[in-house]
Structure formats: structure tokens, C-alpha cells
Amino acid sequence: MNREIYDEDHEAFRASVREFLERSVIPDVEAYAEKKGIPREFWLEAGKQGFLGLEIPEEYGGAGAGDYRFNAVMGEELSKVNAALGSCWGIHADITAPYLVQLGTEEQKQRWLPGVAAGEILLAIGMTEPSGGSDLAALKTTAVRDGDEWVINGSKTFITNGYSADLVITAVRTSPEKKARGITLFAIPATAEGFSRGRKLDKVGQDESDTAELFFENVRLGDDHVVGEVDGGFIHMMQKLPQERLGCAISNIAHAQQILVETLQYTKDRKAFGQSIGQFQHSKFLLAELFTKIEVSQAFLDQCVVAHGKGELTPVDAAKAKWWTSEIQNDVLDHCVQLHGGYGFMNEYRVARAWRDARVSKIWAGSNEIMKELIGRDLGL
Ligand SMILES: Cc1cc2nc3c(=O)[nH]c(=O)nc-3n(C[C@H](O)[C@H](O)[C@H](O)COP(=O)(O)OP(=O)(O)OC[C@H]3O[C@@H](n4cnc5c(N)ncnc54)[C@H](O)[C@@H]3O)c2cc1C
């Protein structure tokens, strides 16, 4: 089915993203997985091409695209190469940068945004703690006022870009008695005294991304590192989570769709019992089902992208998009592995890695159980 949400400007942008990926990324992407991280050269080159500042106004060095469909195109193309590229770019440019753009003071924007757009300041977002991620309101990292400064103690875990980030937007408890209404966002530079990182976490998939635990031991910061309202952090995060979930959904479908197309070709090329394996009625029907699932999901997702562009995407629709697409992605990729037979279980095959990479999409950015909780509440339950 033709998708109608993109016009020729978006397609021209897509062509430039592809050109960048083919020239500067795909030839080296195996090394990203071996080194368990995306090198700084990727960020600097992406910055030069204007791919990191889609959310950042021109006066701060960004492209100021003002049209979420460009973010969607970027997320799609990166995720087709591999899921980790999509998620790491998403954390930097699509999820964390908007906190600074929309909540930052003029001085903060001038201080950080040009570096963010250029790839010189890599961003991460620290919400999850070792004691829990789903119950965000119960987070334990604290900031206590001491004269003109805040003193931050605690830790975060599973932080994407955490090992290499230069600036971490971190959710911290500032009013212990106020639970959700006692959380503040701090922009914590990796150079701050008392900030440290654990090792790169050893994940089941998405080898190309660095994911780390972060520690804060008497990190002292002034008010100029508070992002948004003191004690307003929970509301700020709730306002930003729909875009994060939409970005995840875009990546989920693009990733699965790409591997499905590659799998279709494999089933045409691979022979058994004197015919292509795709021609067995079971395979043919299965592939028919999988392509249908992707296209039907894409139609809902595209409506979400349009709604988000108009400022009308509800948190509930974002939750529906996130849980549904991650289930479809995992279902499709599991079948793609099966269609590859034994090769589907070999790490040297893209399908095997894609299958591993996909599993986390049901867990992060709010687990699918939490998504269904939000949808259920909206049903009045
Ligand atoms: C690779 C990776 C990258 C990540 N990147 C980031 C990042 O950049 N920044 C960040 O802040 N976090 C990040 N996360 C953390 C992620 O968002 C959390 O793992 C997720 O929110 C779940 O939190 P948890 O792991 O503490 O699980 P828990 O909250 O302990 O949940 C465990 C299980 O209980 C279920 N559960 C919990 N509460 C309920 C409920 N009310 N009803 C029904 N079921 C429930 C959950 O769905 C889950 O199945 C990342 C995680 C991974 C694995």
C-alpha cells in the first residue's frame, strides 16, 4: 500500500540519509558491534549533515525542521541498517534534545544546543534506576539543597548512550515527601566531579549501542543545571513520553519490515525439495500474513505521525502504537528466523541479530504491560 504521509521534501531527505549511511556508516558498522558502541565520528559526521538538529532551532545550530515527519524518516532509515543505530540516534536527537529545546533557559540553549546539533555533546536520558524503571515516581536518586548548589547522590541503570554521553538529562528526587510531584530534571555533565560510569552492560542484543550504569556521588550543580521546573520533572517526562514511544514504534516497524523484505528474497533463493522454500504453501501464506501485519500496523502508525505533527497525538494512542508495533516486530522477526532455518540462528546473518535486537522493544520506553495499563485506565478500568 502506498504511504501518503511523505511528500517530495521528505523523500529527498530520505535519499540524503541513505547516501550518508551507505557512504559513512554501513562499511564500518560491523566494527560498531565489535566495539559495543557507536564511534564519535558517526555523531560528528551526522551532525555535519544536519541529522542531529532536526528538533533544534536554527539559531542554536540546528535544522529547525519543525516537521516530525523528518524525524520519522531518519528513524526509519537508521533502523533499517540496525535497531541500535535507530535507538541511539533516537535517544540523542528525538528524545533528549527536545527537553533542552522546550524546557531549557536561553543560557542553557546557547550553552548546549550547538554542541548537541554538531554531535560534539552526546546526550542520554537517565530515568531508570537499579531499584526500578516502571514505577518512575518512586525513583531514589536525590538532590539536596546546600547553599546555592544541589548535591546529587544515587545511580541510574540501562542508560542508552550512557557510556559515551557528555550530558545526561537525569530525573532526581528533590522533594522526598511529594512522590511524583517531587522530581526535578538536571542536566548532568559527564565532567562533573562525582559523576562516574560502570562498564558497558553486556546485552542480549543491540550490540552496537553502549548501555551503562551511571553513578552520582556528591555531584554539586547550580540552578543553571536544572531543566524545567523544580519538582516539575515528572510532568515534563509525561509530556515527552508520547514522542519517545512514537519514535520507538516507527523504528520497530521499519526494522521488521526491512528484515521481512530480505527474508522474502531468501525464501525465493533458497531451494528444498526442488523448489523455492517460499513456494511451499505454508511459507507463502505465512509471508502473506506477515506483510499484511506490517502494512496494517504502518497505516495506524502513519496516522499517529500525522496526529503528532498537529500536536494531537494522545498518550494513549502513543502507548497503543508502542506496544502493538513491538509485538508485531518480534512476531515477524521470529518467523523470519524460522524461514531461514539453521542460518537464522547464526549471528553472521542479519536476521538472527535483528531477532535479538528486537526483544528489548517490548521492555523499554515503558514496558508493554505499562502501555496496556495506560490504555486500560483510558477505558475507565
Ligand atoms: C537496552 C536497554 C536500554 C534502555 N535505555 C534506557 C535509557 O536510555 N534511559 C532510561 O531511563 N531507561 C532505559 N532503559 C530502561 C527501561 O526503560 C526499563 O528497563 C523499563 O522501563 C522497565 O523497568 P525495569 O527494568 O526496572 O523493570 P520493572 O519495572 O522491575 O518491571 C519488571 C516487570 O514487571 C512488570 N510491571 C511493573 N509494573 C507493572 C504494573 N504496574 N503492571 C503490570 N506489570 C508491571 C513490567 O512490565 C516488567 O515485565 C533501557 C533498558 C534496556 C534493556
The ligand as an SDF file (V2000), in Angstrom:
LIG
                    3D

 53 58  0  0  0  0  0  0  0  0999 V2000
   18.7830   -1.9130   26.3640 C   0  0  0  0  0  0  0  0  0  0  0  0
   18.0370   -1.0020   27.2740 C   0  0  0  0  0  0  0  0  0  0  0  0
   18.1590    0.3740   27.1100 C   0  0  0  0  0  0  0  0  0  0  0  0
   17.4830    1.2500   27.9640 C   0  0  0  0  0  0  0  0  0  0  0  0
   17.6670    2.6010   27.8440 N   0  0  0  0  0  0  0  0  0  0  0  0
   17.1860    3.4110   28.8090 C   0  0  0  0  0  0  0  0  0  0  0  0
   17.5350    4.8050   28.8180 C   0  0  0  0  0  0  0  0  0  0  0  0
   18.2200    5.3110   27.9280 O   0  0  0  0  0  0  0  0  0  0  0  0
   17.0750    5.5730   29.8500 N   0  0  0  0  0  0  0  0  0  0  0  0
   16.2960    5.0590   30.8510 C   0  0  0  0  0  0  0  0  0  0  0  0
   15.9400    5.8000   31.7510 O   0  0  0  0  0  0  0  0  0  0  0  0
   15.9570    3.7540   30.8570 N   0  0  0  0  0  0  0  0  0  0  0  0
   16.3810    2.9280   29.8740 C   0  0  0  0  0  0  0  0  0  0  0  0
   16.0490    1.5910   29.8870 N   0  0  0  0  0  0  0  0  0  0  0  0
   15.2520    1.0890   30.9820 C   0  0  0  0  0  0  0  0  0  0  0  0
   13.8450    0.6490   30.6030 C   0  0  0  0  0  0  0  0  0  0  0  0
   13.0390    1.7610   30.2750 O   0  0  0  0  0  0  0  0  0  0  0  0
   13.3040   -0.1800   31.7850 C   0  0  0  0  0  0  0  0  0  0  0  0
   14.0170   -1.4120   31.7660 O   0  0  0  0  0  0  0  0  0  0  0  0
   11.8180   -0.4070   31.7370 C   0  0  0  0  0  0  0  0  0  0  0  0
   11.1190    0.7940   31.9380 O   0  0  0  0  0  0  0  0  0  0  0  0
   11.3620   -1.4380   32.7870 C   0  0  0  0  0  0  0  0  0  0  0  0
   11.8660   -1.1200   34.0420 O   0  0  0  0  0  0  0  0  0  0  0  0
   12.6330   -2.2660   34.9050 P   0  0  0  0  0  0  0  0  0  0  0  0
   13.6610   -2.8640   34.0260 O   0  0  0  0  0  0  0  0  0  0  0  0
   13.0630   -1.6750   36.1780 O   0  0  0  0  0  0  0  0  0  0  0  0
   11.5260   -3.3650   35.1560 O   0  0  0  0  0  0  0  0  0  0  0  0
   10.4740   -3.3770   36.3600 P   0  0  0  0  0  0  0  0  0  0  0  0
    9.8690   -2.0360   36.4980 O   0  0  0  0  0  0  0  0  0  0  0  0
   11.1130   -4.0100   37.5340 O   0  0  0  0  0  0  0  0  0  0  0  0
    9.3750   -4.3850   35.7650 O   0  0  0  0  0  0  0  0  0  0  0  0
    9.5880   -5.7970   35.7480 C   0  0  0  0  0  0  0  0  0  0  0  0
    8.3390   -6.4480   35.1370 C   0  0  0  0  0  0  0  0  0  0  0  0
    7.1890   -6.0910   35.9150 O   0  0  0  0  0  0  0  0  0  0  0  0
    6.2120   -5.5300   35.0690 C   0  0  0  0  0  0  0  0  0  0  0  0
    5.4600   -4.4940   35.7740 N   0  0  0  0  0  0  0  0  0  0  0  0
    5.9490   -3.4630   36.5010 C   0  0  0  0  0  0  0  0  0  0  0  0
    4.9460   -2.7010   36.9390 N   0  0  0  0  0  0  0  0  0  0  0  0
    3.7910   -3.2490   36.4710 C   0  0  0  0  0  0  0  0  0  0  0  0
    2.4190   -2.9030   36.5640 C   0  0  0  0  0  0  0  0  0  0  0  0
    2.0140   -1.8260   37.2260 N   0  0  0  0  0  0  0  0  0  0  0  0
    1.5120   -3.7060   35.9560 N   0  0  0  0  0  0  0  0  0  0  0  0
    1.9060   -4.8050   35.2590 C   0  0  0  0  0  0  0  0  0  0  0  0
    3.1960   -5.1690   35.1300 N   0  0  0  0  0  0  0  0  0  0  0  0
    4.1320   -4.3930   35.7160 C   0  0  0  0  0  0  0  0  0  0  0  0
    6.9740   -4.9360   33.9060 C   0  0  0  0  0  0  0  0  0  0  0  0
    6.1410   -4.7710   32.7600 O   0  0  0  0  0  0  0  0  0  0  0  0
    8.0630   -5.9630   33.7090 C   0  0  0  0  0  0  0  0  0  0  0  0
    7.5620   -7.0310   32.9270 O   0  0  0  0  0  0  0  0  0  0  0  0
   16.6600    0.7120   28.9920 C   0  0  0  0  0  0  0  0  0  0  0  0
   16.5050   -0.6730   29.1250 C   0  0  0  0  0  0  0  0  0  0  0  0
   17.1860   -1.5150   28.2910 C   0  0  0  0  0  0  0  0  0  0  0  0
   17.0310   -3.0060   28.4960 C   0  0  0  0  0  0  0  0  0  0  0  0
  1  2  1  0
  2  3  1  0
  2 52  2  0
  3  4  2  0
  4  5  1  0
  4 50  1  0
  5  6  2  0
  6  7  1  0
  6 13  1  0
  7  8  2  0
  7  9  1  0
  9 10  1  0
 10 11  2  0
 10 12  1  0
 12 13  2  0
 13 14  1  0
 14 15  1  0
 14 50  1  0
 15 16  1  0
 16 17  1  0
 16 18  1  0
 18 19  1  0
 18 20  1  0
 20 21  1  0
 20 22  1  0
 22 23  1  0
 23 24  1  0
 24 25  2  0
 24 26  1  0
 24 27  1  0
 27 28  1  0
 28 29  2  0
 28 30  1  0
 28 31  1  0
 31 32  1  0
 32 33  1  0
 33 34  1  0
 33 48  1  0
 34 35  1  0
 35 36  1  0
 35 46  1  0
 36 37  1  0
 36 45  1  0
 37 38  2  0
 38 39  1  0
 39 40  1  0
 39 45  2  0
 40 41  1  0
 40 42  2  0
 42 43  1  0
 43 44  2  0
 44 45  1  0
 46 47  1  0
 46 48  1  0
 48 49  1  0
 50 51  2  0
 51 52  1  0
 52 53  1  0
M  END
$$$$
